[in-house]
C-alpha cells in the first residue's frame, strides 16, 4: 500500500468514527418513536416485554397510543398524593404560620379546588398530541428557551423527591432511632423508589394502581395535608402520563375528571387533619419532643404505637413506604426532562438519567433533613411562582392561538428550532409578571411590600399577568416570524 493511501486512510478513519458516533447519537428532524422488536437483543426485548418503557422524549404517533385504561390517570395521582409528604406541609399552616384550624381548612378547600384545574386540563394534551409536557412547551417557548422552564421543572421535581425521601426516612427511623438513623431510612426509601421509576411509566402506573389499598389504610388512621400551591406544579409533568392513551375513545372531560379527582380527593382531608396535627403538636409534650427528634415520623410513632403496639409499627412502615409513589413519579419525569437538555441526550436511554438523579437525590436529601422545617418552608414558598407562569403560557397557547386544535402540534417540527416559535413571547411574558410577583410574594426569607398588605399573591400575579402578557407578545411574535 502506498504512502498516499496510508495517509488517506488515516484521514478517513477519524472521520468515519465521528460520522458513526454522530449517526448513533443524532435525532433526525421530526423523528418519532418506533418499536423495532426484531432488531433488539433478546435480553433487551425481554425487558421490554415485561413492561420496561423504551421510549424517552420522542413523540408517540397515533398508532402507538393504544392504552385504554383511562382510570389509571386517577390512580397515578391519587396514590402520588396519598402519602406522608402532605402532612408536614399542612402542619406549616398551623404550626408555622399560626392559622387556626377553621381558617386553614377553608384555605385548603378553596385553593385545592381551584389549582387542580390547570394540570387536569393540561393532561388532555398528552393523550391528544403524544407529546410529553415539556416537549409541548417547545411550541410556546421554542427549541432553546424551553431549557429555562425545563430546568425549573426538574429542580421542582427534585425538591419534591427530596422532601418525600426525608419524610419516609424520618418515619422509618422513628421505629428504632437508636438502631436506624434518618440517613439510612432515606437511603432505603430512595432505593425502593429507584426500582419503580427505572421500569418506566407502566411500572409507575402499576404501583400507583394497587398500592393505594395499604396506603389508604395507613392514611385513614393518620391523615395529613398539602398546601394548595402544591397542585399547580403538576402542570409541568401531567402529560408525561397520558401520552400512550388512545384519543377519541372517551371524552376529554372524562380524562380531565379522572385527573382532577386524583389530585383533589386524597389531598383535602389530608390537608385539614394535617393542620389539626400541627395545631396540637405544641400542646402535647411527647409529640413536640418526637417532632424535634425524627420529624413527622416521630409524631406518628407517638400516635400509633402506644395504642396499637406492633400493629402500629406495621402501619408506620406502610406510611414510610407511601412516599415511594411520589418519589417514583418525580424521578420518572426528571429523567425525561434531562433527556431534553442537549439534542443527543434524546438517544441516551432514560435509565442513565435515573441513575444520575438517584446519585444526587440521596446526599441532597440527607442534607435537607438536617434543617428539615426550613428546607420545607423555603421550597414550598417559591415553587408556585414559576409554575404559574408556565401553566399560563401553555394553556394560553392552546386555547387562544391554536384554537384548541391539538393537531396543530406537528410532530414533524418537535425538534426543529427554526420551525418552532423563538420563545421570546413566552419568556418575555413570564419576566414581565415578575414585576408583580416580586412585590406580591411572601417567603420565609423575603416579603414584598404588596404582600405585607394583601398576603402572598405571587402565584395569582404570575398566572394572570403572564397569560395576559403572552396574548400580546405572542401575537407580535407571530407577526415577526410569520408562523405559529
N, C-alpha and C positions, 0 to 999 in steps of 0.2 A: 504494500500500500504506500502510495507516495506521501511525502510530507504535507503537500497541499490538501490531500484527502484527510489525513490525520487532523489537520487544523480545522477543516470543515466540520468533522465530527465533534471536535472539542467545542466548537461554537454552537453546534446544533443540540448537543445533549442537555446543557443547562436550559436552553430554550424549550426543549421538549418536556423536561421535568416541570418547568414553570407552567407550560401550557396544560399539562396533565393535572397539576395541582389546582390551577385556576378552573379547569373544567369540573373538577370534583366539588370545589367549594362555591362556585358561582351558581346563582339562581337566575334563570332566564327571565326576561321581561314577561310578566303575566303568567308565570308558571304556577300551576295549581297542583293540589295533592292528587297523586295517583297511586293506587296499590299495585305492586308487581310481585305477587307471591311466588311466581315461578323463578324469579331472579334472586330471591333471598336465600341465604344459607339456611339449612334445615333448623339449626338451633335457634336462629333469629326468628324464623317463621313460627316455630313452636311458641315462642314468647308472644308473638302477635296473636296466635290462635287462642291463647288463654286470656287475652284481653288487654295486653300491653299496648298502649297507644303509639302508633308510629309517627303520625303527622305532628309537625310543630306549628309553624305560623302560616304555612301556605293555605290559600283559600280552599274551602271544601266545595267542590262542584255539586250541583243539584242531585246527580245520581248517587253521590256518596252520602247524602243526608237522608239516612234511612231509619233513624231512631224514632219510634212512635210511643215511647214511654214518657209521655209529657209530664206525668205526675212526679218523675224524678227531679224536675225543676223545683218542685215543692220540697221534697225531702232533702235535697242537697243543701239548701239554705236553711231549712228548718233545723236540721241537725248541726249545721255550722254554728248557729246561734244558740242552740240548746246546749250550752257548755258553761264552764266556770268563768270565762272572761267577762261576761256582763256583770258579774256580781261585784268585784271591786270597782268596776266602772260606775255602777249605780251607787255604790257607797260614797262616792265623791260628792253626790248631791246633798246628802245629809251630814256625813262625817267631815267632808272637806269644805263644802260651801255653806253649810248651816241652814239649808232649807228644811222646812217641816215636811212631814210625810204627805200631807194633803197637797201642798203646792208641788212637791216633786212628782207626785202621781199625775197631776193634771198636765204638767210639762211633758212628762214621759208619753202620755197617751196622745196628746196633740201632735208633738213633733215626730213621734214614731209613725202615726198615720199619714202625716204629710210627707216625710222624707223617704218613705218606702216607695213612693210613686215613681220618681225618676229611674231608679235601677230596674224596677219592674217593667217599665216601658221600654227601657233600652235593651233588655234581654231579647225582645222580639227581633231585633236586628241581627242577632247571631243566627237564628233559625232562618230568617228570610234571605240573608246575604251569604252565609257560610264563612263569614269573616270574624276573626277574633276581635275583641273590643278595641284594642289599641291599633289594630290594622284598620278598622272602621274609622278611627280617629285620623288616619292619614288623609282621608277625603275631606278633612277640615284643616288640620294642622300641617299637612304636607308631608313629604317623604323624610325631611330632615328636621324640621322644627318639632315634629311629633316626639323627638327624643326628650324634650323637656317634660311633658306630661308622662312620658314613659318612665323616666327616672323617678318622678314624684310618685307615680303609682307603685313602682317596685319598692320604693322606700316605705310607703304606707303599708303595703302587704308584709314587708319585713317587720315593720313595727308591730303589726297585729300578731305575727308569728312569735316575736319576742315576748310580747305580753302574755300570750297564751302559754308559751313554754314556761314562763316564770310561774304563772298560776298553777299549772299542772305540777311543776317541780315542787312548789311550796306545799301543795296538798299531799303529794306522796311523802314528802319529808315529815309532815305532821304526824304520820303513822308511828314514827320512831325517830325523833330528832337526834337522839344520841348515836344512832347507827346509820341513818340515812340522811345525808345533807341535802340542802336545796339544790346544790350544784349537780349532785348525782341524779336527783329527781328530774332536773331539766334535761340532762343527757338522755335518760330513759325515755322521756316524753318525746324528745326530738327524733330519736332513732326509730321509734314506732311510727311516728308521723312520716318520716322519710320513706319508709317501706310502702306506705299507702300512696303518697304522691308520686313515687317512682313509676308506678304502673300506669298512671295516666287517668284520663277523665272517667273511664269505665270503672276503675277501682275506687275513685273518689265517689262516684255515684253509688256504687255498691255499698261502700262503707256508710255513706250518709243515708242510704235507703233503709238499712236494717239496724244500725246501732242506735237509732232513736229510742228503741224499746228500753234497753237498760239505762240509757241516759235520762229518759223521761222519768223512770222510777227514782233515780237519784235526784233529779231536779225538783220533782214534786215534793220531796222531803226537805229540800233546802232553798230552792229558788235562787233568784239573783236579778240583775238588771243591766241594762245598757242605757247609755245616754242617747238621745235621739240623733245626734250628729254622726253616730257610727254608721248609719244606714247609707248615707249618700255616697260614701266611698266605694260601695259595691258597684257604682256606675262604671268604674274602671275595669271590672272583671266579668260582669254578668254574662256577656255574650260568649265568653270562653266555654260556657257550659251548655250552650244551646246550638252550637254550630253543626252538630251532627243530627239535629232533629229535623224531621221531614216537614216542610212547609205545606200549606194548603190542605191539611188534613183536619186540624182543629182550628177554631177561631183564634185570632191574635189575643182577643180578650181573655180567653181561657189560659193562654200562656202567661199573660200579664197577671191574672188572678192567682195562678199557682205560685208565681214568684213573690207577688205582694204578700200573700198569706204566709209563705215560707219564711219571709223576713219578719213579718209582724207578729204572728201568733206566739212564737216562743219568747219574744222579747218583752212585750208589755207586762205580763205577770212577773217575769224575772226582774224587770226594772223596778216595779213597785215594791216587791218584797226585799229586793236588794237595798233600796233606800231605807226600808224599815230596819234592816240589819245594821246599816250604818248609823242610824239614829240611836240604836240600842247599845252599840259597842262601848261607848264611853261610860255607860252606866252599869256595865257588868264587868267587874274586875278580871274574871277569868278570860273573858273574850278579849279585853284590852291587852292583857299580858300575852295571850296566844297570837293576837294580830301582830304585836311587836316582834314576836319570835319567828313565826312561819307564815305571816300574812293571812290571807283569807282561808287558807287550808287549816290554820290553827283554830280559827273560829268554827269551821265545820266540825273539826275534831271535838271541840267542846260541846257543840250542839248534838252530835250523833253518838259518840262513843259512850259517854256516861249513861245514856238512856238505852242504847241498843247493843252495847258491848261489841262482840266480834262482828255481828251483822252491820253495825255502824261503821266498822273499819272496811268491810266489804263495799259498802255504799261509798265510802271515801275514795276507795280505789277507782270505782266507776266514775266518780266526779273528776278525778285527776285525768282519767283516760278520755273524758268527754271533750277535752281541748284538742284531741288529735284531729278531729274533723276540721276544726278551724285552722289549725296549722297546715294540714294537708291541702286544703283548698287555696290557701295563700301561697304555699310553695309551688303548687302546680302553676298558678298564674305568674308567679315570679319567673319560673323557668321559661315560659313562652314570652314574657316581657324581655328577658335578657337575649333571647334569640333575635330580637329586632334591633339591637344596638348597632351592629355592623352588618352589612349585607351578607357576608359569608357565614355569619353566625346562624343563618337560617338553615345551613347544611350541617351544622353541628348538632348532634342529637340532644334532645331535651334532657336525657339522663345526665349529661355532663353538667348542665347548669343547676340541676337539683343537687348534685354533689357540691358544687360551689356554694349554693345557698345554705346547705347544711353546715359546711365548714365555717361559714360566717355566723350562722344563727346561734350555735351553741355558745361560743365565747361572748357574743354580744348579749345574749340572754342572761348569762351568768353575771355580767357586769351590770345589766339593768336591775337585777334582783338586789344588788347592794343598796340601791336607792329607789326602791320599788314605787312608792307612792309618788315621788317626784317625777320619775320616768313616765308613769301612767298619766299624770296630770298634764305634763308638757306635751306628750304625744297627742292626747285627745284634744288639746286646746287648738291645734293647728291643722289637723288632717282635713277638716271640713272645708277650709277655705279654697284650697286648690281644686278639690273635688267639685265644689260648687261651680267653679269656672269651667272645668272640663265637661261636666254634665250639661251645662247650659249651651256650650258650643256644639256638642254632638247632637243634642236634641233640636236646637235651632236649625242646624244644617239640614237635618232630615225633614223637619216639618215645614220650614219656610222656603228653603232653596231647592230641595228635591221633592217637594210637594208630597211627602210620604211615600215616594216611589223607591222601594228598596232595590229595584232593578237597575237604578242609576249608579249603584256601587259596582262598577265594571271590574270584574276580576282581571281583565287584561292590563290594567294600569296600577294594580295594588302596590307594585314596587318600582314604578316608572316615575321618577321625580319630576320630569318635565311635563307630564300629563296630569299629575296631581296638583292641587292648589299649592301655592307657595307657602301658605300657613301664616302669612303676615297678619291677616284679619283675625284669625283665632288667637294668636299670641298678643296682638295689639289690644283686642277687646279684654283679654284677661288682665293685661297690665293696667289698662285704664281703670278697671274695677278696683285695683289696689288703692286708688285714691279715696275710696270709701271704706274698703276693708280694713286698712291700717288704723284709721281713727276709730273704727267701729269694733275692733277686736278686743277681747278681754282674755288674756292668757296669764298664767302664773307669773311670767316674767315681764309682762307689759300690758297696760290697759290704756287704750286710746281715749282722747278727750270726749268723743261722742259716746263711747261705751260707758264712761263714768256716769252719763245721764240716762242712757237707754238700756244698759246691759249689752251683752255681746250680740251685735248684729252683723258680724263679719261674714258669716255664711250667706245670709239673706242678700247682703250687698254684692257678694261675689256672684251669686246665681243671677240676680235680676240685672245688675249693671252689665255683666258680661253678655248676657243674652241680648239686651238692647243694643249694646255697642257692636256686637257681632253682626246684627242685621245691617247696620250702616257700613261697617268696614268690609264685610263680605260682598255687599253689593258693589262697592268701589273696586274690590279685588277682582271680581268677575269682569267688570268693565275693563280693567287693566290687562288681564291675561287673556280674555276672550273666550273663556270656557269655565264651566262649573267645576 
